């Protein structure tokens, strides 16, 4: 009935009401139920003026209801939202892994003796990659040549 009541034309409203009655009757609804439903929906639709505005306020017991009553007098619809949500209580639902276990890292290794620096990206965790880097730089400082990529 909501759809039928929102159609702007009165002629279409009558046609839609007849369609709804026939559909409900075909599906086995009692005539008294159909008439009561149509009547109550029509009264609800015609008696409700559109709100002048909507106010979204946090719900505080004892205070919010009073504000709602005051706003209702000015034809303002009031919607309450909770202060505490699960998202605000659980900021980070997962535990962060320790730094040495984080993958996808960018790292920079600088030589203490010269201006050489190496910047790398690893898909593996720092704990496994750092051991390899230490071995490589030990070999490099002993005079072996390394060929990169």
Phi, psi and omega in degrees: 000333180300316180297318180295322181287338181272354176286129187293329185276136178292326180295315178293329178298315179297317180297316180295321178297319178296317179299316180297316179301313181296319181295316179293321179296317180297326181273009171091013178282140179293147183300322180297318177298316181299312181296317179298319180295314180296318181294314182294322178293321180293319179293315180299319183289320184281333183274344185267112173282153178291140181293148178288336179188177179232133177244125177254115184229152176291145181276121174234119185303130178091330182262314185298321180296322178294319178297319180299317180298319180294317181291328178297326179295333178262013178062041176248123179284136182248131177238131180263144173235148182288148177284309180261126174242168178298325180296321180286332179283316181252084182298310180237100185292337181254146174285136179283136179289158178298156186304322183288348179259357181285134181259168178071046186260154171249131183225159178226128179241126181249142177279137181283334185270331183226188182270011183288135176222144179239128176247129182224162176235131181233138175275344180268171181285159184296327182301317181279324182286326183296324179296316179297319181295318179299317179296316181296316181288333175293316178295318182297319182285345178271003174102001176282147178267142178244141176249125182262134170035000000 
